Amino acid sequence: MQKISIFGATGSIGQSTIDLIRRDLSSYDVVALTGGRNIARLAADAIELGADLAVTAYEEALPELRQALAGSGVEASAGQAALIEAAARPADWIMSAIVGVAGLAPGLKALEQGTTLALANKESLVCAGRLLLDTAKQYGARLLPVDSEHSAVFQGLVGEDISAVERIVITASGGAFRDWPLENLKTATLAQASAHPNWDMGQRITIDSASMFNKALEVIETREYFGVEPEQIEVLVHPESLVHALVGFRDGALMAHLGAPDMRHAIGYALHWPERRDLPVARLDLAQIGQLNFSTPDLIRYPALSQASGVMQRGGLMGAVFNAAKERALDHFIAGDIGFTDMAEITARVLERVETQSGLIDSAMTLDNVTQIDHIARKSADVAAAQTIG
């Protein structure tokens, strides 16, 4: 029986993971589930799966969680220290699906037990890719990608030598505003940005898809995970979201990974790796689909992609700055403080301001240093947002 934990269990990735687990529950011993403020969902899943522990990230929600778990035998806990303790509990496979840089510390603690970490938390690699990979190597842990694009690349490289790779192409749907006139983006509403044409995702990721900040993070993630140069990574807008990535080799061959837009494919591949098992995902009928479309992304419409290129060229801790600025700008957009296009402008201003602090940017990649520069970048983003409002 495989011992597993799911961090970010109440989000879209966590729920898709649980959907796969409950289909074969006798094969799994669930150690811990963690979540945020959706206490009812967290408690119900913990009881159904027979988890040892349920953790909410918010300490003030602990009484509600304890009440919901009363009499179930499931232990309840809350707060950042509780998340770290849960990550230290022995498990064979851990899903890291906490959104944002908040997933970094639990992910590092999980790797320290030499386990398999299924990484859906792209921000960890963006902010501290070298730290994460070095920690995995040090403790003999395995890091498996769960983002659909990176899972696709990973699968395309099975049996291949990374030195034979000429380029990696990751695809993007283009998000909710793919076909909008550019002049309309400034007045795009929160509701409009939160409606994805293809994927069923959480609000934050859906908005990041519309701005393509999500793809910008994935470009950086591609470089960190696979160790390729920035100029080897390409992005194509692919409205159908059926080709998730392509790997181009030096002999001219281009291998594509196709599948329905369903995260259970990438999750299931990581869950069962190195085997392939039956998954409850739709099978593609290419004759019915008829055609697939691709285009080069418009960098005026999606400035986040240009920002990602600059971040990779600068190196150091600029990935952490980029992610922090992006997260805070998104917070302000969701709160109604700024407009849709203001998010990219705020992020650009933060990158420019913090880059001048070379002593911080080029400091050692440790959890403390990443945390410090994350804090600095968030404060800078708040100042930039206030200036935008003013």
LORO-995739 format. One record per residue (C-alpha): residue in three letters; x, y, z. Coordinates in Angstrom, 2 decimals, decimal comma. Each point is the difference from the previous one (the first is absolute). Example, Ala and Ser with C-alpha at 12.3 -4.5 7.8 and 13.67 -1.06 7.14 Angstrom:
<sites>
ALA  12,30  -4,50  7,80
SER  1,37  3,44  -0,66
</sites>
This chain:
<sites>
MET  0,00  0,00  0,00
GLN  1,39  3,38  -1,03
LYS  0,14  2,71  2,67
ILE  -0,93  3,39  -1,48
SER  -0,61  3,59  1,05
ILE  -1,72  2,77  -1,96
PHE  0,98  3,62  0,64
GLY  -2,58  2,39  -1,42
ALA  -2,69  -2,67  0,11
THR  -2,95  2,38  -0,33
GLY  1,24  1,69  -3,20
SER  -0,62  -1,19  -3,54
ILE  3,18  -2,11  -0,19
GLY  -0,61  -1,45  3,45
GLN  -3,59  -0,89  -0,84
SER  1,07  -1,69  -3,25
THR  2,59  -1,97  1,96
ILE  -2,63  -1,08  2,51
ASP  -2,28  -1,04  -2,86
LEU  2,67  -2,46  -1,15
ILE  0,74  -1,22  3,52
ARG  -3,62  -0,74  0,91
ARG  -0,33  -2,22  -3,09
ASP  2,56  -2,40  1,47
LEU  -0,02  0,89  3,68
SER  1,11  -3,44  1,17
SER  3,41  0,64  -1,62
TYR  0,72  3,13  2,03
ASP  0,59  0,96  3,61
VAL  -0,67  3,74  0,24
VAL  2,31  1,65  2,51
ALA  -0,91  3,67  -0,23
LEU  -2,26  2,40  -1,86
THR  0,51  3,75  0,17
GLY  -2,14  2,88  -1,19
GLY  -0,99  3,62  0,52
ARG  -3,33  1,44  1,02
ASN  -2,28  -2,62  -1,54
ILE  -0,23  -1,86  3,30
ALA  -3,13  -1,99  -0,88
ARG  1,67  -1,45  -3,10
LEU  3,28  -0,72  1,82
ALA  -1,75  -1,78  2,86
ALA  -2,32  -2,01  -2,25
ASP  2,89  -1,21  -2,15
ALA  2,16  -0,83  3,02
ILE  -2,81  -2,10  1,49
GLU  -0,82  -1,73  -3,29
LEU  3,64  -0,87  -0,72
GLY  0,77  -0,98  3,59
ALA  2,85  2,50  0,28
ASP  2,11  0,08  3,15
LEU  0,21  3,78  -0,02
ALA  -1,79  3,03  -1,47
VAL  1,71  3,40  0,04
THR  -1,37  3,43  -0,84
ALA  2,50  2,73  -0,81
TYR  -2,03  2,49  2,09
GLU  0,33  -0,30  3,76
GLU  -3,27  1,83  0,61
ALA  -1,82  -2,78  -1,89
LEU  1,23  -2,74  2,35
PRO  -3,10  -0,03  2,28
GLU  -2,25  -0,45  -3,04
LEU  2,20  -2,82  -1,30
ARG  0,03  -1,76  3,37
GLN  -3,76  0,21  0,21
ALA  -0,42  -1,37  -3,53
LEU  2,31  -2,92  0,82
ALA  -1,45  -0,75  3,45
GLY  -0,33  -3,74  0,60
SER  1,68  -0,95  -3,28
GLY  3,42  -0,86  1,39
VAL  1,66  2,43  -2,41
GLU  2,51  2,29  1,71
ALA  -0,43  3,74  -0,64
SER  2,70  2,65  -0,15
ALA  0,58  3,48  -1,43
GLY  2,62  2,54  -1,02
GLN  3,33  0,05  -1,79
ALA  1,79  -2,09  2,65
ALA  -2,72  -2,64  -0,31
LEU  0,47  -0,12  -3,79
ILE  3,73  -0,58  0,48
GLU  -0,67  -2,72  2,57
ALA  -2,45  -1,68  -2,37
ALA  2,61  0,06  -2,78
ALA  2,44  -1,74  2,32
ARG  -2,34  -2,93  0,61
PRO  1,22  -3,07  -1,92
ALA  -1,75  -0,49  -3,34
ASP  0,96  -1,71  -3,23
TRP  -1,60  2,63  -2,24
ILE  -0,94  3,60  0,74
MET  -2,01  2,33  -2,21
SER  1,21  3,60  0,27
ALA  -2,96  2,08  -1,21
ILE  0,02  2,96  2,38
VAL  -0,34  3,11  -2,16
GLY  2,81  2,56  0,12
VAL  3,33  0,25  1,81
ALA  -1,77  -1,33  3,12
GLY  0,60  -3,47  -1,43
LEU  3,79  0,30  0,02
ALA  0,79  -0,72  3,66
PRO  -2,28  -3,08  0,28
GLY  1,40  -1,28  -3,30
LEU  3,58  0,30  1,23
LYS  -0,90  -1,77  3,25
ALA  -1,67  -2,82  -1,95
LEU  3,11  -0,47  -2,15
GLU  2,12  -0,32  3,14
GLN  -1,66  -3,33  0,74
GLY  1,16  -1,36  -3,37
THR  -3,49  -0,47  -1,36
THR  -1,59  0,58  -3,42
LEU  -1,34  3,53  -0,29
ALA  -2,58  0,56  -2,74
LEU  0,45  3,69  -0,69
ALA  -3,00  2,03  -1,12
ASN  1,31  3,04  1,86
LYS  1,89  1,68  -2,83
GLU  0,90  2,95  2,21
SER  2,46  -2,19  1,93
LEU  2,14  -0,53  -3,09
VAL  -0,38  3,61  -1,13
CYS  1,09  1,39  3,37
ALA  2,57  -2,58  1,04
GLY  0,52  -2,57  -2,72
ARG  3,63  -0,74  0,80
LEU  -0,77  -0,32  3,71
LEU  -2,85  -2,42  -0,67
LEU  1,99  -2,16  -2,43
ASP  3,10  -0,03  2,22
THR  -2,10  -1,02  3,01
ALA  -1,54  -2,86  -1,99
LYS  3,46  -1,17  -1,04
GLN  1,41  0,30  3,50
TYR  -2,71  -2,18  1,56
GLY  -0,52  -2,41  -2,89
ALA  -3,52  1,29  -0,62
ARG  -1,83  -0,02  -3,33
LEU  -1,64  3,10  -1,48
LEU  -2,73  -0,67  -2,58
PRO  -1,67  2,84  -1,95
VAL  -3,79  0,30  0,09
ASP  -0,60  3,15  -2,04
SER  -1,51  -1,38  -3,21
GLU  2,71  1,59  -2,14
HIS  2,92  -1,25  2,05
SER  -1,49  -3,44  0,41
ALA  -0,31  -0,06  -3,80
VAL  3,67  0,96  -0,43
PHE  1,01  -2,54  2,63
GLN  -1,88  -2,73  -1,85
GLY  1,50  1,11  -3,32
LEU  3,48  -0,45  1,44
VAL  -0,45  -3,59  1,19
GLY  2,90  -1,97  -1,44
GLU  1,57  3,16  -1,46
ASP  3,19  1,86  0,82
ILE  -0,65  3,63  1,00
SER  3,16  0,96  -1,91
ALA  -1,79  -0,97  -3,22
VAL  -2,76  2,55  0,64
GLU  0,08  3,03  -2,26
ARG  -3,12  1,74  1,28
ILE  -3,00  -0,40  2,25
VAL  -3,35  1,45  -1,04
ILE  -2,71  0,50  2,62
THR  -3,47  0,99  -1,06
ALA  -2,47  2,53  1,36
SER  -3,72  0,30  -0,59
GLY  0,28  3,78  -0,09
GLY  -2,52  0,30  2,81
ALA  -3,27  1,85  0,15
PHE  1,22  3,04  -1,97
ARG  1,82  -1,75  -2,83
ASP  -2,21  1,56  -2,68
TRP  -0,85  3,28  1,70
PRO  1,03  3,32  -1,57
LEU  3,05  1,28  1,88
GLU  -1,72  3,27  0,90
ASN  -2,71  -1,93  1,90
LEU  2,39  -1,69  2,42
LYS  0,27  3,02  2,27
THR  -3,70  -0,27  0,85
ALA  -0,14  -3,80  0,36
THR  -1,90  -0,99  3,15
LEU  0,86  -2,54  2,64
ALA  -2,89  -2,23  -1,08
GLN  1,16  0,07  -3,62
ALA  3,60  -0,82  0,95
SER  -1,20  -2,87  2,21
ALA  -1,70  -1,94  -2,82
HIS  2,39  -2,36  -1,78
PRO  -1,07  -1,29  -3,44
ASN  1,48  -3,51  0,41
TRP  1,23  -0,90  3,48
ASP  -1,87  -0,33  3,29
MET  2,40  1,69  2,42
GLY  -0,04  2,21  3,06
GLN  -0,56  3,74  -0,33
ARG  3,60  1,08  0,47
ILE  1,42  -2,40  -2,58
THR  -2,78  0,89  -2,44
ILE  0,81  3,70  0,25
ASP  3,70  -0,78  -0,36
SER  -0,89  -1,87  -3,17
ALA  -1,79  3,05  -1,39
SER  3,06  2,19  0,68
MET  2,35  -2,88  -0,89
PHE  1,87  0,49  3,26
ASN  -0,68  -3,68  0,54
LYS  1,87  -0,82  -3,22
ALA  2,80  2,39  0,90
LEU  0,53  -1,93  3,23
GLU  -0,09  -3,26  -1,95
VAL  2,73  1,24  -2,35
ILE  2,25  0,62  3,01
GLU  -1,07  -3,35  1,47
THR  0,99  -1,73  -3,25
ARG  3,47  1,44  0,18
GLU  0,45  -0,93  3,66
TYR  -1,36  -3,53  -0,20
PHE  1,54  -1,14  -3,28
GLY  3,17  2,10  0,11
VAL  -0,33  1,44  -3,51
GLU  1,01  3,49  -1,06
PRO  -2,63  2,77  -0,18
GLU  0,37  0,27  -3,78
GLN  -0,93  -3,68  -0,35
ILE  -3,48  0,59  1,43
GLU  -2,86  1,10  -2,24
VAL  -3,66  0,79  0,64
LEU  -2,79  -0,53  -2,51
VAL  -3,63  1,03  0,37
HIS  -2,08  -3,09  -0,62
PRO  -3,73  0,72  0,48
GLU  -1,11  -3,64  0,14
SER  2,27  -0,86  2,99
LEU  0,51  -3,54  -1,30
VAL  3,74  0,13  -0,72
HIS  1,57  0,73  3,37
ALA  3,66  0,16  -1,01
LEU  2,42  -1,01  -2,70
VAL  3,63  -1,05  0,23
GLY  2,23  0,76  -2,97
PHE  3,19  -1,98  -0,49
ARG  3,19  0,84  -1,86
ASP  -0,87  -2,43  -2,80
GLY  -3,06  2,11  -0,81
ALA  -2,54  -2,32  1,62
LEU  -2,81  1,64  1,97
MET  -1,86  -2,14  2,53
ALA  -3,38  1,27  1,16
HIS  -2,06  -1,03  3,01
LEU  -3,75  0,13  -0,63
GLY  -2,84  -0,53  2,41
ALA  -3,31  1,38  1,14
PRO  0,21  3,13  2,21
ASP  -0,34  -2,01  3,22
MET  2,55  0,30  2,80
ARG  -0,67  -3,57  1,09
HIS  2,26  -1,14  -2,84
ALA  3,11  1,74  1,36
ILE  -0,96  -0,80  3,60
GLY  -0,61  -3,66  -0,81
TYR  3,29  -0,26  -1,88
ALA  1,86  1,30  3,06
LEU  -2,06  -2,15  2,39
HIS  0,70  -3,26  -1,85
TRP  3,45  0,79  -1,43
PRO  1,89  -1,80  -1,46
GLU  -3,05  -2,06  -1,02
ARG  -2,90  1,12  -2,17
ARG  -3,40  -1,01  1,34
ASP  -3,59  0,53  -1,08
LEU  -1,22  3,55  0,64
PRO  -3,56  1,40  -0,20
VAL  0,86  2,60  -2,62
ALA  -1,55  0,58  -3,43
ARG  1,65  -1,62  -3,02
LEU  0,65  2,31  -2,93
ASP  -1,71  -0,58  -3,33
LEU  2,37  1,79  -2,37
ALA  -2,27  -0,50  -3,00
GLN  -2,79  1,78  1,84
ILE  2,34  2,76  1,19
GLY  1,08  0,53  -3,59
GLN  2,69  2,62  0,51
LEU  2,31  1,50  2,57
ASN  1,01  3,67  -0,02
PHE  3,17  1,69  1,18
SER  1,25  3,57  -0,02
THR  2,80  2,10  1,44
PRO  -1,09  1,89  3,15
ASP  -0,36  3,76  -0,26
LEU  2,47  1,46  2,51
ILE  -1,98  3,23  0,18
ARG  -3,08  -1,96  1,08
TYR  2,08  -2,22  2,29
PRO  2,87  2,09  1,44
ALA  0,54  -2,57  2,75
LEU  1,85  -2,20  -2,52
SER  2,58  2,73  -0,67
GLN  0,37  0,54  3,73
ALA  0,71  -3,71  0,48
SER  2,79  0,18  -2,58
GLY  1,59  2,88  1,88
VAL  -0,29  -1,87  3,29
MET  1,79  -3,04  -1,42
GLN  2,76  2,13  -1,50
ARG  0,55  1,81  3,33
GLY  0,01  -3,17  2,08
GLY  0,61  -0,08  3,74
LEU  -3,13  0,51  2,06
MET  -1,86  1,96  -2,68
GLY  -2,43  -2,90  -0,41
ALA  -1,13  0,52  3,59
VAL  -0,41  3,74  -0,65
PHE  -2,04  -0,66  -3,14
ASN  -2,30  -2,46  1,71
ALA  -0,55  2,19  3,06
ALA  -0,77  3,07  -2,10
LYS  -2,37  -2,01  -2,17
GLU  -1,82  -1,45  3,01
ARG  -0,53  3,38  1,65
ALA  -1,08  1,65  -3,24
LEU  -2,54  -2,78  -0,41
ASP  -1,21  0,57  3,57
HIS  -0,61  3,66  -0,82
PHE  -1,84  -0,85  -3,22
ILE  -2,27  -2,47  1,80
ALA  -0,65  2,61  2,68
GLY  -1,06  2,47  -2,68
ASP  2,84  2,43  0,72
ILE  1,59  -0,08  -3,47
GLY  -0,88  -0,89  -3,56
PHE  0,92  -3,12  -1,92
THR  2,90  1,52  -1,93
ASP  1,33  1,69  3,15
MET  1,22  -3,37  1,25
ALA  2,77  -0,21  -2,60
GLU  0,94  3,64  0,50
ILE  0,32  -0,46  3,76
THR  2,10  -3,13  -0,43
ALA  2,32  1,81  -2,44
ARG  0,49  2,84  2,48
VAL  0,84  -2,42  2,82
LEU  2,52  -1,89  -2,12
GLU  1,70  3,29  -0,91
ARG  0,12  1,24  3,59
VAL  1,23  -3,18  1,64
GLU  2,56  -0,77  -2,70
THR  2,03  2,98  1,19
GLN  0,50  -1,82  3,31
SER  2,56  -2,37  -1,47
GLY  1,23  -1,07  3,42
LEU  -3,40  -1,54  0,66
ILE  -0,58  -1,38  -3,49
ASP  3,35  -1,78  -0,07
SER  -0,07  -1,32  3,57
ALA  0,08  -3,74  0,66
MET  -3,15  -1,92  -0,85
THR  -1,21  -1,00  3,44
LEU  -3,52  -0,17  1,35
ASP  0,69  3,00  2,24
ASN  1,32  2,12  -2,88
VAL  -2,88  -0,97  -2,28
THR  -2,45  0,88  2,79
GLN  1,71  3,35  0,60
ILE  0,00  1,08  -3,63
ASP  -3,57  -1,24  -0,42
HIS  -1,00  2,35  2,84
ILE  1,90  2,93  -1,52
ALA  -1,56  -0,55  -3,43
ARG  -3,51  -0,22  1,44
LYS  0,44  3,30  1,84
SER  1,31  1,57  -3,20
ALA  -3,02  -1,32  -1,90
ASP  -2,34  1,50  2,59
VAL  1,71  3,38  -0,42
ALA  -0,28  -0,27  -3,78
ALA  -3,68  -0,91  0,27
ALA  -0,67  2,96  2,30
GLN  1,67  2,31  -2,53
THR  -2,16  -1,49  -2,75
ILE  -3,15  0,59  2,03
GLY  1,11  3,51  0,84
</sites>
